[in-house]
Amino acid sequence: MRTDYILPTLLVFTAVLASACGGGLWGSGADVPCPASIEAPVLSPGDTWTYRFADNRRWRQMYDAVSEDGLLRGRGPEPRATYYFDQAHTLRKVYIDGTWLTFDTPDFPEIGKPELEFPLTVGKRWRSTWNRHSSDQILQDSRVAGCEQLTVTAGTFVAVRIVVSRRPAFSTSAAVEYYTVWYAPAVKYWVKGEGGSATMDDPIVDFELEYCTIDTGKPATN
């Protein structure tokens, strides 16, 4: 699994606290009650998120168009390819070199692998299988652990904490490796990620939301 796809996924509820998308501290937070259920966001062309990694790299995800089948066109790590995502930020298809890809391949293992499975409720779990190499599969298990009022560079938000574990599918002795991500309904996407012990071939580098633009022309959710 590629680190940059932890980035390249709405029930608006009154408990959400948001100071728009610009200003704050790195990664402070406190536990708060979760809503009963959080639905998938309503994503639109123009929605944009800029993330800063702990090593000072940045990643900018933007959806700029809607396809005939209702998917959102966005960015991915391969600059020659065009990526299409659903309303849960899951990559559904890729267009590259005149070919449409709709199932995962060694070059695009993220196709069809959800990082978010809506509706989100406390305790919910889901699993996906990643092909790390041609003969090596990784089991990825995700669990909704709770909610936090979380302050990052982009502002202060109520965010859903999702704990993710990974292990080789065909090994009973390999250590389980973990990372944590936080999804904020108010910004429709991740606001923070921590690598934990998840390393394997592709370490998860800590990141946080630095800036976002969503629902252009609409008031922010307070």
Secondary structure as UniProt FT lines:
FT   HELIX           3..6
FT   TURN            14..15
FT   TURN            20..21
FT   STRAND          28..32
FT   TURN            45..46
FT   STRAND          48..53
FT   TURN            54..55
FT   STRAND          58..62
FT   STRAND          65..66
FT   TURN            68..69
FT   STRAND          72..74
FT   TURN            79..80
FT   STRAND          82..85
FT   TURN            87..88
FT   STRAND          91..96
FT   TURN            97..98
FT   STRAND          99..101
FT   TURN            109..112
FT   TURN            122..123
FT   STRAND          125..133
FT   TURN            134..135
FT   STRAND          136..152
FT   TURN            153..154
FT   STRAND          155..168
FT   TURN            169..170
FT   STRAND          177..184
FT   TURN            185..188
FT   STRAND          189..194
FT   TURN            196..197
FT   TURN            200..201
FT   STRAND          207..213
FT   TURN            216..217
//
